[in-house]
Amino acid sequence: MRTTHHASGFGLVASRQSPAARTTGIIGVLTAVWRLYRNRCQIARLQDLDDRQLLDMGLKREDLHEALTSAFFENPGSYLTRASRNRANLFYKGVRHD
């Protein structure tokens, strides 16, 4: 009885990425960076709204500031979503948080 051992089947042999795979990876990273930059620009435009308009969305100026000063590779939009949801939950529970 013969057994054959293929090292590559166990992921033990390092494989080289094809140029197409490398290009796809680079494009993916650049797309993610562009999306984060674009989100930050859109959030910065929210600064033009007055406090009542922001509160209609469940946001405050402090939320915008926190989102814009977060680390670059963190999605600032997800921070604003959480802040708005938390404020809405407090509102529906009857807790005023000014």
N, C-alpha and C positions, 0 to 999 in steps of 0.2 A: 504494500500500500504506500502510495506516495502522497506526501502533503506538501503543499506549496505555500510559502509565506511571502505575502506581498506587503512590503513595508508601507507603500503608498496608500494602501487600503486602510491602514490604521492612522494615517495622518502623520507619520514619522518622517516622511521625506518632504522637505520644503519645496513648494512649487513656486514657480515664477508666475507673476501676473502677466497676462497678455497686455499689449499696449491699449487695446480697446477697454479692458477692465480697468486699467489705471486711469484712462481718460474719463470713463464713467464715474469713477470715484472722485476725481478732481472736480468734475462738473457738479456732482452731488454736494460736495463741500461748498463750492462757490455759490450754488443755488441757496443753500441753507444760510450762508452769511448774508447774501443779498436780501433774503426774506426777513432776517432779523433786523437788518438796517432799515428796510422799508417799513417794518412794524414800528420801529422807534421813531421814524419820521412822522408816521400817522399819529402816534401817541403824542408827539410834540405839538401837532396841530390841534389836539384837544385842549391845549392851553388857551386857545382863542375863545373857548366857550366860557360863559359866565358860570358862577357857582350853582345857580338854580338848574341850568341845563345839565351840568355834570351830575347833580344829585338826581335828576330824572333818570340817568343811566346807572344810578347807584354808586357814583364815584365822588371823590373829593379831590381837591388839589394835591393833598398829601399823597394820595394814591398815585397820581401822575408822577409826582416827584420820585416816589419810591421805585416806580416801574422804570423810569428813565435813568436812575442812578444805580440800577442793579447791574450785575456783571454782564458784559456784552453778549456772551453766549447763552444767557438765560433768556427765555422768551418773555418779553415784558407784557405781551397780551395775556398770557396765562395768569400773571400776577393781577392784572386788572379784572380779569374774569373772577378770580377767587375773591378779591376785595368786594366786588359788586354782589356776588352771591352771599358772602358773609353778612353784608349790610342788609340785603333783602331778607335773609333768614332772621336777623335780629328784629327787623321791622315787623315781620309777620308774627313773631313771638311776643310783640308788644314792648320790646326793649328799645328805648330811644338811645342812640349812640351818636352824639354830635361831635 
